[in-house]
Structures are given as C-alpha cells and as structure tokens.
Amino acid sequence: MATQYGISGTTAKGIAAAVERGVAEGAWAPGAALPPVRRLADELGVSPGTVATAYKELRQRGIVVTRGRGGTVVAPAPAVASRRPPKVPEGLRDLAGGHPDPRLLPALVPPSRLSPGARSHRSTPRLAHLEEAVRDWLRPDGVPVEHVTFAHGALDLIGRLLSVELRPGDAVAMEDPGYHHLLDLVAALGLRILPVAVDDEGMRPDALRDALRAGARAVVYSPRAQNPFGGCFSAARRDALAELLREAGDVLVVENDHASAVADAPLWTLTASGIARWVHVRTVSKFLGTDLRWAAAACDPVTLARHDGRLLLTSGWVSHLLQETVHGLMTDSGTRALVARARGAYAQRREALKGALAERGVAAHGASGMNLWVPVRDESAVVNGLRSYGWWVAAGARFRLVAPAGVRISVAELDSADAARLASDFAAVLGESEATYGG
C-alpha cells in the first residue's frame, strides 16, 4: 500500500476505487496532485499501464483532470452550495431572483386534446406543427432552421450536449460574470471553465482569443440580455467573435438566447457565420411561464444527431402535452401581444433604474434584458446596507469567476417610482460603505 498517498489496490479498478474513496471522504482536496504514474506503480508493485488505466477511468468519470506538465490532480468540486441564492429575508422587496413579472405572463391552460393511451412517442418525438412554429420564430432573426430539436430547458440541452461532446477535464469558455447555474453545471460535469470577460456588447474578443488559445473545446454565451451583465452583441462584435471561432476549427459554439422575445435588442447571431459546430437554444420561461420546462434549438446536423441520440436513450422525448401547450401559446395573438407588452415594460423599467442611478453618480451596466449589474467595492456591505432600507439584491459572487465585484438587480417588477427610491437608497449605501471601509 502506498501509505504516503493513501492509495491501495493491485488492479486498475481497485486503484481507481481507492482514489475515489479518498476524494469522497475529503482526504484528497480539489486540486490535490496525484502521484506520477511510475512512482505509484513502484509503490504498489504493479505495472505503469495498470496505474495509467486507473487514472484514465478517473478522468472519464470527472474525478481527476490532467494538466499537462502539471500532472493529474483532483478535479475542482462544483461550487453548487456557494452559488445557490440565499433565502430572501422576510419583509424585503426581492430584486435578486431574476424572475419575470407574473402580471406579464399568460395563463397556462393545458390542451384539451390529451395524448392518447400509454404509448411511446420515440418514433415521433417532436410535434410537426410545433417544429414549424419554431422555424417561423427563429428564421426572421437569421438563425438557420434546417435542423431543429427540443429539450427540457436550456440547461438540459446544454448539459446533454457538453456531456456528449466533451470529456472530463476538457475546457469550456464561459462568460465572466455569467449565469451561476451554467457555471455550476459545467463544473459538475468535470469540465474546466475558462473565464471570458464581458462588456456591454457581450463576450470580449481579446478574452475569447485567450480562452481559445488555452484549449477551449466549447464556448457558451448569450448574444443578448446576458445574465447578469446585460450585454448584447452588436454587428461588429458578432463579426469579431465569428472570425475567431472560424479560425478555431472544431469548437462547439453554444448560443443561449434565453430571453429572446423580451430581450428588447436585435439578435446578431453567430450561427450563420460559417462556424462548423453550433447550436442556438431558446427557452420560453421568461415570457410564457417559469414552469414551462421546454427549449427549442437549431443546430448543425452533427450536433442534432448527437443530442437526439442521447435524448432517446434517456427521457426519450419532451412531453407532447407540454409541446401542445407551448404551441397554443406561441400561436395565440393575445399571448403575442402580452409578450410585446412585457418586452417594452422590462426595457422601460431597466432604463428607469439605470437613469436614476446615473443621476446619483452610480454607474450600472444593462444594455438589454431585465437585470442591471452595478460594480461595487464591497458586495456584502452593499447587500446588507440595502437590506436595511428594505431591498434585497443579489451579491455578484455567485456569478463571478475572476471578474471584479458587483451586485445584480432584477428590474422585472420595479416601476419608475420605486426605481427613484431604490437609486437614492443605493447612493446612500455606497456613501455609508465608503465611510466605513474607505474608498
């Protein structure tokens, strides 16, 4: 037994099990280096090939990652617990959740024509009339619509694709700051995150170039209503990113247009820019209902085959009842009018708060969508200070990797009068914070 490392076993399976047990029990912390293959083989009295096979199995299961000359190390633990939003204290106005205004969502009425009998829909997983509605939805924005598919939400689709396309230890370029559930998902899959800085136009080309040079195998981004920064692509930004991705070759490009119909910004999509591997995904939870766990995606034919092949092996298909509900709402004129109203309301509320903050000397980012990102020096001081005024906002820590500190404010339910009051309270809190902490 290699007591120095706490690893035992004479077979690849036994060695892998010993390492996994040590990781589960906390003896091996994330980032801890495993012994080199030959050294451990000598300690255990086995061949180097046996140890190499054990390490390969551990990599495939996401327990360890290999970092070239840095050797094999325990994979970073997904920061799920730290990124979960804290419970909103009683009596506070919640501006942290990022949810749409319930008053601007349609009533969810199940379809009257139910799916008949106990039968499999694997042979026809998608309703043809919903496929055509999706094509009609995507086509005007310039997204190629020859190949479309459905999933149980954007995270479901992205997680499935990354698990099919990549192997534990592979690198994914992610927005920083970015959507915390996506950051957790990628980490939970055993993948490495390469942070890509964002600005008011989305991913910065220089930061993406660095991530691609560092070996990114996939890129995940939002072209508009970026969460939490609120950036949206311009045509020039889209072109600059497209040039980098065309040169990168076989990199999977995941375009997450999560707010689409209520983003109040045009879509400058990368999907029609000559990139080989791509997927454009849209959900409806922000404007049809948070309980509609459905997403539509357009993609290249290889990506379609890989996604649908894995889907058929798991859930098989998205419920036809859910598909009928989504189709009914998407094609209803009253619902379309309500969505248009929501788009205008969110834009007005966001600009009202941004303007009120600017009048008080507080800079904020939010070119589209329903969130504002406000850079601050001390997140805790600002969150706790606003709490004393009756507001609850999101500390930026759960959205950030290496980006500077900030707080996210969701404006979906914030009217103009409240915006002025919040801006005044925010300015007061910043003054109190600087007086306490210096600045």
TORZALO-699690 format. One line per field, with one value per residue (C-alpha): residue in one letter; x, y, z. Coordinates in Angstrom, 1 decimal, padded with zeros to 4 digits. Layout:
residu <- [A  ...]
east <- [X  ...]
north <- [Y  ...]
up <- [Z  ...]
//
This chain:
residu <- [M  A  T  Q  Y  G  I  S  G  T  T  A  K  G  I  A  A  A  V  E  R  G  V  A  E  G  A  W  A  P  G  A  A  L  P  P  V  R  R  L  A  D  E  L  G  V  S  P  G  T  V  A  T  A  Y  K  E  L  R  Q  R  G  I  V  V  T  R  G  R  G  G  T  V  V  A  P  A  P  A  V  A  S  R  R  P  P  K  V  P  E  G  L  R  D  L  A  G  G  H  P  D  P  R  L  L  P  A  L  V  P  P  S  R  L  S  P  G  A  R  S  H  R  S  T  P  R  L  A  H  L  E  E  A  V  R  D  W  L  R  P  D  G  V  P  V  E  H  V  T  F  A  H  G  A  L  D  L  I  G  R  L  L  S  V  E  L  R  P  G  D  A  V  A  M  E  D  P  G  Y  H  H  L  L  D  L  V  A  A  L  G  L  R  I  L  P  V  A  V  D  D  E  G  M  R  P  D  A  L  R  D  A  L  R  A  G  A  R  A  V  V  Y  S  P  R  A  Q  N  P  F  G  G  C  F  S  A  A  R  R  D  A  L  A  E  L  L  R  E  A  G  D  V  L  V  V  E  N  D  H  A  S  A  V  A  D  A  P  L  W  T  L  T  A  S  G  I  A  R  W  V  H  V  R  T  V  S  K  F  L  G  T  D  L  R  W  A  A  A  A  C  D  P  V  T  L  A  R  H  D  G  R  L  L  L  T  S  G  W  V  S  H  L  L  Q  E  T  V  H  G  L  M  T  D  S  G  T  R  A  L  V  A  R  A  R  G  A  Y  A  Q  R  R  E  A  L  K  G  A  L  A  E  R  G  V  A  A  H  G  A  S  G  M  N  L  W  V  P  V  R  D  E  S  A  V  V  N  G  L  R  S  Y  G  W  W  V  A  A  G  A  R  F  R  L  V  A  P  A  G  V  R  I  S  V  A  E  L  D  S  A  D  A  A  R  L  A  S  D  F  A  A  V  L  G  E  S  E  A  T  Y  G  G]
east <- [000.0  001.3  000.7  002.2  -000.7  -003.4  -003.9  -004.2  -005.1  -003.4  -005.8  -006.9  -010.4  -009.1  -006.7  -009.4  -011.8  -009.2  -008.7  -012.4  -013.0  -010.3  -011.9  -015.3  -014.0  -012.1  -008.6  -008.0  -009.0  -009.8  -006.6  -004.5  -001.9  -001.9  001.4  003.1  002.2  005.6  006.1  002.7  003.3  006.5  004.8  002.0  004.1  002.0  002.8  002.6  000.0  -002.3  -002.0  -002.4  -005.7  -006.9  -006.2  -007.9  -011.1  -010.9  -010.7  -013.6  -015.7  -014.7  -012.9  -009.5  -008.2  -004.8  -003.0  -000.1  003.2  001.1  000.3  -003.0  -005.0  -008.3  -011.0  -012.4  -015.5  -018.6  -019.5  -023.1  -023.7  -021.9  -023.7  -027.2  -029.1  -029.7  -033.3  -034.9  -035.4  -039.0  -040.4  -037.9  -038.5  -037.0  -034.9  -032.5  -034.4  -034.3  -037.8  -040.3  -043.3  -046.2  -048.6  -046.9  -047.2  -050.1  -052.4  -051.2  -054.1  -053.4  -054.5  -058.0  -056.7  -054.6  -052.0  -054.0  -053.1  -050.0  -047.7  -044.2  -043.5  -039.9  -040.7  -042.2  -040.6  -041.5  -044.9  -044.6  -046.7  -044.5  -041.4  -042.8  -043.7  -040.2  -038.8  -041.1  -039.8  -036.1  -035.9  -036.6  -033.6  -031.2  -030.8  -030.5  -033.6  -033.0  -032.3  -034.3  -034.9  -036.5  -035.3  -036.5  -035.0  -031.7  -029.7  -031.0  -029.9  -026.5  -025.7  -026.6  -024.5  -021.4  -021.6  -021.7  -019.2  -016.5  -014.7  -013.9  -011.0  -011.8  -012.1  -015.2  -015.1  -017.7  -018.8  -017.5  -019.6  -022.1  -025.2  -024.5  -026.5  -024.5  -021.2  -022.3  -023.4  -020.1  -018.2  -020.4  -019.7  -016.0  -015.1  -012.7  -014.0  -012.0  -013.4  -014.1  -014.6  -017.7  -018.7  -021.9  -021.5  -021.1  -018.0  -014.8  -012.9  -009.5  -010.7  -012.2  -009.0  -007.1  -009.6  -009.3  -005.5  -005.8  -007.6  -011.3  -013.3  -016.7  -017.9  -021.1  -022.5  -025.7  -025.9  -028.4  -029.8  -026.6  -027.1  -026.1  -024.2  -027.0  -024.7  -025.9  -023.9  -023.5  -022.9  -019.3  -018.9  -020.6  -018.2  -015.1  -016.1  -017.1  -013.7  -012.0  -014.3  -013.9  -010.2  -010.6  -011.9  -013.8  -015.1  -018.7  -020.4  -023.5  -025.6  -028.0  -030.7  -032.6  -034.6  -035.2  -038.7  -038.3  -034.7  -035.5  -032.4  -031.9  -030.2  -026.8  -026.3  -023.1  -024.9  -024.9  -021.2  -019.6  -018.9  -018.9  -020.3  -023.0  -026.4  -028.8  -031.1  -034.2  -036.5  -039.9  -039.8  -039.1  -042.2  -044.6  -044.1  -041.4  -043.0  -042.8  -039.6  -039.2  -036.5  -036.1  -032.8  -031.5  -028.1  -025.8  -026.6  -023.8  -024.9  -028.5  -027.7  -025.6  -028.1  -031.1  -029.3  -028.6  -032.1  -033.6  -031.6  -032.7  -036.1  -036.9  -038.9  -040.4  -044.0  -046.4  -048.7  -046.0  -045.4  -049.1  -049.3  -046.3  -047.7  -051.0  -049.4  -046.8  -049.5  -052.1  -052.5  -053.3  -050.2  -048.1  -049.5  -048.8  -045.2  -044.7  -046.0  -043.6  -040.7  -041.5  -042.1  -038.9  -036.9  -038.6  -038.0  -034.4  -033.7  -035.6  -033.4  -030.2  -031.0  -031.9  -028.6  -026.7  -028.3  -026.8  -023.4  -023.8  -022.7  -024.6  -024.5  -027.5  -028.0  -030.7  -032.8  -034.2  -031.1  -028.6  -025.1  -023.7  -019.9  -019.2  -016.2  -017.7  -020.6  -021.6  -021.6  -023.9  -026.3  -026.6  -026.9  -029.8  -031.4  -031.6  -033.6  -036.0  -034.3  -032.8  -030.4  -028.0  -024.4  -022.2  -020.0  -022.1  -021.9  -018.2  -015.1  -012.3  -014.4  -014.5  -017.1  -020.7  -024.3  -027.2  -030.6  -033.6  -036.0  -038.9  -041.3  -039.7  -041.8  -040.5  -041.4  -039.7  -036.6  -036.1  -036.3  -034.0  -031.4  -031.4  -031.1  -028.3  -026.3  -026.8  -025.5  -022.4  -021.7  -022.0  -019.9  -017.1  -017.2  -016.9  -014.4  -012.7  -012.8]
north <- [000.0  003.5  005.0  008.3  008.8  006.7  004.7  000.9  -001.7  -004.2  -003.7  -000.6  -000.8  -001.2  001.8  004.0  003.0  003.9  007.3  007.9  006.9  009.3  012.2  011.4  011.3  014.5  013.1  014.4  018.1  019.6  020.5  018.0  016.3  012.5  010.8  010.3  007.0  005.4  006.3  005.0  001.8  001.2  001.9  -000.6  -003.2  -003.0  -002.1  001.6  000.6  -000.5  002.9  004.7  002.8  003.7  007.4  007.2  005.8  008.5  011.2  009.7  009.9  013.5  012.7  013.9  016.1  016.1  019.4  018.5  019.0  019.9  016.2  014.6  016.4  016.1  017.9  021.1  020.5  022.1  025.2  024.4  025.2  028.5  029.6  028.9  032.1  032.7  032.8  036.2  037.6  038.2  041.6  042.7  043.6  040.8  042.2  039.2  036.4  037.3  036.2  037.7  039.8  037.4  040.0  039.9  036.1  034.3  031.9  028.3  026.2  022.5  021.5  019.9  017.2  015.0  012.4  009.2  006.0  004.6  004.5  005.6  008.7  007.8  007.5  011.0  012.9  016.3  017.6  018.7  021.8  023.0  022.4  024.7  027.3  027.2  027.7  030.7  032.0  031.6  032.3  036.2  036.5  034.9  031.5  028.6  026.4  023.3  021.2  021.8  019.9  020.2  019.8  020.2  023.7  025.3  023.7  020.3  020.7  022.3  019.7  016.9  018.3  019.0  015.5  014.0  016.3  016.7  014.6  015.4  017.8  019.5  023.3  025.4  029.2  030.8  034.4  036.1  037.3  034.7  032.7  030.9  027.7  027.3  027.7  025.1  022.7  022.9  022.3  019.4  017.7  017.7  020.3  023.2  026.7  029.3  032.7  035.2  038.8  040.6  044.2  046.0  044.1  040.7  038.5  040.5  039.2  039.5  037.4  034.8  034.6  033.9  031.1  029.5  029.6  027.9  025.0  025.7  022.9  024.7  028.2  029.1  032.7  034.8  037.1  039.5  040.0  038.5  037.4  039.2  042.0  042.7  042.9  042.4  041.8  044.5  043.5  044.5  042.4  039.4  039.6  039.8  036.8  034.9  035.4  033.9  030.9  030.1  030.0  027.8  024.9  022.1  024.1  023.7  027.1  027.2  030.3  030.7  033.2  032.7  035.9  036.2  037.6  040.0  040.9  044.3  044.1  042.6  039.2  039.3  035.5  033.7  030.7  031.8  033.0  029.9  028.1  024.4  023.2  025.3  025.3  028.1  027.5  029.4  028.8  030.3  030.6  034.3  035.2  032.2  030.8  029.7  026.2  025.6  023.5  023.5  024.7  024.8  024.6  024.9  023.3  021.8  018.2  016.5  018.3  017.4  013.7  013.6  015.5  013.5  010.2  010.8  012.2  009.0  007.0  009.0  010.7  009.8  012.9  016.1  015.5  016.1  017.7  020.3  020.7  021.3  023.9  025.8  025.7  027.0  030.0  030.7  030.9  032.9  036.5  037.6  036.0  037.6  041.0  040.3  039.3  042.5  044.5  042.7  043.4  047.2  047.2  045.5  047.9  050.9  049.6  048.8  052.2  054.0  052.5  052.9  056.5  057.2  055.6  057.7  060.9  060.0  059.2  055.4  053.6  050.5  048.0  046.7  047.2  044.6  042.2  042.5  042.9  045.6  044.9  047.6  047.5  047.9  047.7  045.5  043.3  042.3  045.9  046.9  043.9  044.4  048.1  047.9  045.3  047.9  050.0  047.1  045.9  042.5  042.4  039.6  039.7  039.2  036.5  033.6  035.0  035.7  033.7  036.4  039.4  042.4  042.7  043.9  043.3  042.2  044.0  042.4  045.1  043.0  044.2  047.6  050.6  054.1  055.4  052.5  053.0  056.5  055.4  052.5  054.6  057.1  054.3  052.8  056.0  056.4  052.9  053.5  056.6  054.7  051.9  054.2  056.0  052.6  050.8  053.7  054.3]
up <- [000.0  -000.9  002.6  001.5  -000.8  000.9  -002.3  -002.4  -005.0  -007.4  -010.3  -012.2  -010.8  -007.3  -007.6  -009.1  -006.3  -003.6  -005.2  -005.5  -001.9  -000.7  -002.7  -001.3  002.3  001.9  002.1  -001.4  -001.8  -005.1  -006.9  -004.9  -007.1  -007.5  -007.7  -011.1  -012.8  -012.5  -008.9  -007.8  -009.8  -007.9  -004.6  -005.3  -007.1  -010.3  -013.9  -015.0  -017.5  -014.6  -012.9  -016.3  -016.9  -013.4  -014.0  -017.3  -015.7  -013.0  -015.8  -017.7  -014.5  -013.8  -010.6  -011.8  -014.6  -016.3  -016.7  -019.0  -017.2  -014.1  -013.8  -012.7  -010.0  -008.2  -010.2  -008.8  -006.8  -008.3  -006.1  -006.1  -002.5  -002.6  -005.7  -004.5  -003.8  -000.1  001.1  000.8  004.3  005.3  004.6  001.9  -001.7  -003.7  -006.6  -006.6  -008.2  -011.9  -012.5  -014.9  -013.7  -013.1  -014.3  -017.7  -018.1  -019.9  -018.1  -018.6  -019.8  -020.6  -024.1  -024.3  -026.7  -024.5  -025.6  -026.2  -024.4  -022.9  -025.9  -026.8  -028.8  -029.6  -033.2  -033.4  -030.5  -031.9  -033.0  -036.6  -036.2  -033.2  -035.3  -038.0  -035.4  -034.1  -037.6  -038.1  -034.7  -035.5  -039.2  -039.1  -036.7  -039.2  -037.5  -039.9  -039.3  -041.3  -038.2  -035.0  -031.8  -028.4  -024.8  -021.2  -020.9  -021.9  -019.1  -020.0  -023.6  -022.8  -020.2  -022.6  -025.4  -023.3  -021.8  -025.3  -026.9  -024.2  -021.7  -018.0  -017.9  -021.2  -021.2  -021.8  -022.4  -020.2  -019.7  -016.5  -014.8  -016.1  -015.3  -012.0  -012.8  -016.0  -014.2  -011.7  -014.4  -016.3  -013.1  -012.1  -015.5  -014.6  -017.2  -016.7  -017.0  -018.9  -017.9  -020.7  -019.7  -020.9  -021.5  -022.8  -026.1  -024.6  -024.8  -025.4  -028.4  -026.7  -023.8  -026.1  -028.1  -024.9  -023.9  -027.4  -027.2  -023.8  -025.4  -025.1  -026.7  -026.4  -026.0  -024.2  -024.3  -024.6  -027.6  -025.8  -022.3  -021.0  -017.4  -015.2  -017.1  -019.6  -022.6  -026.2  -029.4  -032.0  -035.6  -035.2  -032.1  -033.7  -036.7  -034.5  -032.5  -035.6  -037.1  -034.0  -033.9  -037.6  -037.1  -034.0  -036.0  -034.2  -031.3  -030.2  -030.1  -027.8  -028.3  -025.3  -026.3  -023.1  -023.0  -026.8  -027.1  -024.2  -024.7  -026.4  -028.6  -032.1  -032.4  -034.0  -034.2  -034.7  -036.1  -039.8  -039.7  -041.3  -037.9  -038.3  -034.9  -033.4  -031.6  -030.9  -027.9  -026.8  -023.8  -023.1  -019.2  -019.2  -021.2  -021.3  -017.8  -015.5  -015.2  -018.9  -018.9  -022.7  -025.0  -028.8  -030.6  -034.1  -034.8  -037.4  -038.4  -036.4  -033.2  -033.9  -034.2  -031.1  -029.0  -030.2  -029.9  -026.2  -025.6  -027.0  -024.5  -021.5  -021.4  -025.0  -025.9  -024.5  -023.3  -026.2  -023.6  -022.9  -026.7  -027.3  -024.5  -025.9  -029.4  -028.3  -026.5  -029.3  -031.9  -029.8  -030.8  -027.3  -025.9  -028.6  -027.6  -024.0  -024.7  -026.7  -023.8  -021.4  -023.7  -023.6  -019.9  -019.0  -021.2  -019.6  -016.0  -016.7  -018.3  -015.5  -012.8  -014.8  -015.4  -011.8  -010.7  -013.2  -011.9  -008.5  -009.8  -009.8  -012.9  -014.0  -016.9  -018.6  -022.4  -022.7  -020.6  -017.1  -015.0  -014.1  -013.0  -010.6  -009.9  -006.2  -004.0  -001.2  -002.2  001.4  002.6  -000.3  000.0  003.8  003.5  001.0  003.3  006.0  003.5  002.7  -000.6  -001.4  -004.3  -005.4  -004.4  -007.5  -006.0  -007.3  -010.9  -010.9  -011.6  -011.7  -012.7  -010.3  -007.6  -008.3  -007.5  -009.7  -009.6  -011.3  -012.5  -013.8  -011.1  -010.4  -011.5  -012.1  -008.7  -006.9  -009.2  -008.0  -004.3  -004.9  -006.6  -003.7  -001.2  -003.3  -003.4  000.4  001.0  -001.2  000.8  004.1  002.7  001.7  005.0  006.8  004.6  002.9  -000.9]
//
